[in-house]
């Protein structure tokens, strides 16, 4: 049994239990237990009908839990042990689970964990490993999240924007432990696009595919960060790019632009350039203008300054940077990059080093320190001096 | 037995090698250092002695509670003179001698000219969870 196929069954099985009268929190716990049992036993003894097995195992777990709970409280078991097995509308169930798990009342880390478990069908242990926290901590985070949304009816209209934000967070967690969260986010986004008619869902999927296509070229020897301009473009995944571009075109044709479509358009323009020098920066600046209009985000303003620097020269980029909040992460790195291009190597080296000291991840710190070292080396050779 | 290996930005014994900050090295020297650190981590994973590793940003502050109803008191960012931790490893090894060996391995990370930095590392045993000879 393929673990991926098994995981895909999880939201539908939760939906079946909820329709049989289980509350969401108990149903989700029961399905998680059945899932763990399936992972332990199926490789040796796979069932003929995986979904039916999972439903009946989860229902048994649910009844056991409910009985022991009612026994503890000294009350009667009120659950119908012989529920009807009517036709199942898995589509609506799954979409509702997306909305519930990314409910706006939940803090993002909790929404993310709950989505991975109830919609993604990952085990608590896998989610914990991917986030480098103890399993008990993750279990607690998930049960607190479920308590928080206990009063939310499953058929309440959902907020797609928070669902998309959660999926994008999952995507950006990348790869750690034995679970590829970027690939998982793409799977969940594909599923969402099949369930929802919203162009922004397609925009997010396109954005993920276009970024994912570059993954192999993004790190060099020893996990070194390779910036876009220096990436080996022959290692980009052209099939993923073609798929991302097609999905984006379909979304843009609906004429309801949003931030994910605009970001995907920028990623598509990068993907489209055979070499870094052939990048259509003028069009990229136009998309940043759109993106800024939609989001007003200071980070977009910062990235736009980089694009202006490429389109109209580093002085124009520095002028655009004047409108950007200098406290932003990466501000100094961007300024260093633009200054280096104007020929002001001394200030560039200084700012790269400063950016390296303030970087929030080790690969980024190492990359920026190396950039500082590279500019320093150029300075030394220009002066004709070498370190002792 | 678990040990904490502490790397200090400052506050340790006087350095034995006086080296320039890393941004003054050549890019190749930076790469060699980064690769050494990665290989060191990989070796610990392979030997089954790795528990945890974290690098710490230089930001932060000291914090304490104040009287009821008053907000917490903070002191910082850290003054230049104070001891400052850059990062740590937690290792689970069979003896103190092995912990010292691991720390020395880490301390031999290369700097300018490929020469070992010989940085001081603080090695501290962790209390064990259970009392000794509990059975």
Interface residues (C-beta under 8 A of the other chain):
Chain A: X221 X222 X223 X224 X349 X352 X353 X356 X357 X358 X360 X362 X365 X366 X369 X370 X372 X373 X374 X376 X377 X387
Chain B: X20 X21 X22 X23 X24 X25 X26 X27 X29 X30 X31 X34 X35 X38 X55 X57 X58 X59 X112
